[in-house]
Structure formats: C-alpha cells, structure tokens
Amino acid sequence: MGLKEILQHDLTEAIRSRDELKSGTIRMVLTAITNEEVSGKEARTLTEAEIITVLSREAKKRREAAEAFSDGGRPDRAEREKLEGEFIVTYLPAQLSENEIKQLIAEAIAKTGASGPAGMGQVMKIISPKIAGKADGGTVSALVKAALSGGN
C-alpha cells in the first residue's frame, strides 16, 4: 500500500472516530497531493518520493504558521498548527541526525574535492537526493556552509 492509500485509509479511520484534527489535516494533505498531481500540462500520479516532498512542504508550512501565530499573539491557532505539523511528520521517513548529515557532507566534500563557499553547489547537488524528506534543507545548507568554511 502506497503512502497516498495509507493517508486515505487513515482519513476514513479518523472520520469514523470523529477526530477533527486528524481528519482535517489528512484532508489538507490529500488536497495538496491532488493539486500537485494536476498541476502542469497534464495530470499524473505522484511517486512516493514526490509525495514525501509534498508532505515535507506541508509540515514546513505548519511549523512556519505556528511561529507566525505565536508571534502574532494567537496561541490557540499556534497550538493547532503545531499539532497538525507534528501529525504530518508521522508520515515522513525518519529524520537524519545531525551526525548522519555531517557524515554525508564529509563524503560529498571528499567526492567532489570542494573547498570554500564556492563549492557549496557541488556538495548540495550530491547531498540533496540522499536527504530528500529526511532532513530540513536549511539545516543541511547551514552545515555544508560550516563544513566548507572550515568549522565542523
């Protein structure tokens, strides 16, 4: 059973158990997946990797919205966004630890021979497919920058 089918099954279960948070969140995620499928010149079915990318994007939206609501003095909405984000993350693959990311960065630097900030693009090109959905891009970017500038 693919990720989309699991989401649809979990939506049915959430509706049956009258869990508004889960059912609403899964509906939003399924809508985002459907929108991604029909965007472009012709409709297509997303691969598992593309669905994970959509889930990652939705989780990131929830994190950012929670921060914005907190800063705006709306703790009730911030809490809901935070819970939605945490629920979406349960469908994502296990996140890589900082040490695992640093190890991948070291391997990519050794492979490309990159040095200094100018080599960041080469390193990111090699690392990006390996970390897709498993780590936050901003965190990885910061760690690559630190590794290339001499700090580790």
N, C-alpha and C positions, 0 to 999 in steps of 0.2 A: 504494500500500500504506500503510495507516494505521500509527500508532505501535504499536498492540497487535499487529498482524500482524508488524511488524518484530521486536518482542520475542519472539513465538512462533517466528519463523524463527531468530532468534539463539539461542534456547533449544535448538532442535534441533541447531544447529551446535555449541554449547557441550557438549552431551551427547555428540555424536559425537567431539569432540576431547578428551573426558574432562576438561574444565576445570571443576573443582568450584566454584571461586569464582564464575565467571560463571553457571553453571547454577543454583547455589543462589540467587544474587542475583536472577536473572531470575525464578525461580520465586516468590520472595517478592514481587517487584514485581507479577507477574501475579496473585498471590493478593490483593494489596491492591486491584488494579483490579477483580477479580471481586467482592470484598467490597463495594466502593463501588457496583458495578452492582446488586447485590441488596439493598443497604440501602434502607430506606424502605418504603413501602407496596407498591410493585410494581417488578419487575425492569426495568431499562432498559439501553440501550447508552450508554456514555460518549462525549462528544465529545472531539476531540483536545485542546481546552483543559482539559477535566476530567481527562484522562489526564495531561497535563503537571502539573496541580495535584497529583495523586496522586504522581507521580514526584518533584516538589519536596518533598513532605511526607516521602517515604521517604528521600530524600537528607539532609534535615534530621535525621531520626531517627538516621541512621548517624553524622552529624557529632557529634550530642549524645552518642550511645552511646560513640563513640571517646573523647570528652573524659572521660566518666564512668569508662570503663575505665582511662584514663591516670591519672586522679586516684586510682582505687582500686588502683593498682599491678598492673594486668593488661596489660602492654604487648603481649602476644601477641594478646589479644582486641581491643585498641585498634587494632592494625595491621590486623586483618581487617575491622573495621567501617569503618576509613578507606578501605581498598581497595574495599569494597562501595559506599561513598558516592561515591568517585571514578568507579566504573564506572557507577553510576546517572546521574551528571551528564552522561555522554557522550550520553545520550538526550534531554537537555533542550536547549532552544534556547540560542543563545549568550547569555551573561550580559552585561548592560549595564555599561559602565564607570561609574565614579563621576561623571565629567564629563557623560556622557549622562544620568544620573539627575538631576544638578543642573540640566541644561538643561530636562528635563521638569518639574522642580519650579518653575523660574522661569516657564515657560509657564503652568503651572497657577495660580501665585500671581497672575500678570498677568490671567489669565482670570477668576478669582474675586474679585480685589481683596482677598484675605485679608491680614490683618496680625495679628501677635501669635499666641500659642499657641492662642487661641480659634478661629482659622481653620484649624487643622490638619485637622479633619474634612472641611472643604470641599475642601482640597487633596488629601488622601488619596483622597477619593471619585473625583476626576478622574484621579489618577495610577494607582490600583490596577489598572484594566483594562489600562492600557498596559504595566505592568511584570509582569503575571502570568506567573510561571515564568521571568522574565528577570532578576530581582533578589531579594535577600533582603528580606523585609518589614521586619525590624528595622533594617537598614541604611538603607532608604528612609525609615522613620519618623524615625530619628535625623537624617538630612539635612534632612528637612522641618522638623523642630523647630529645627534650627540656622538654616535659612534664615528662618524666621518670627521667630526671636528676634534677628535682626539679623546673626548671623555667616553666613559663606558659605564 
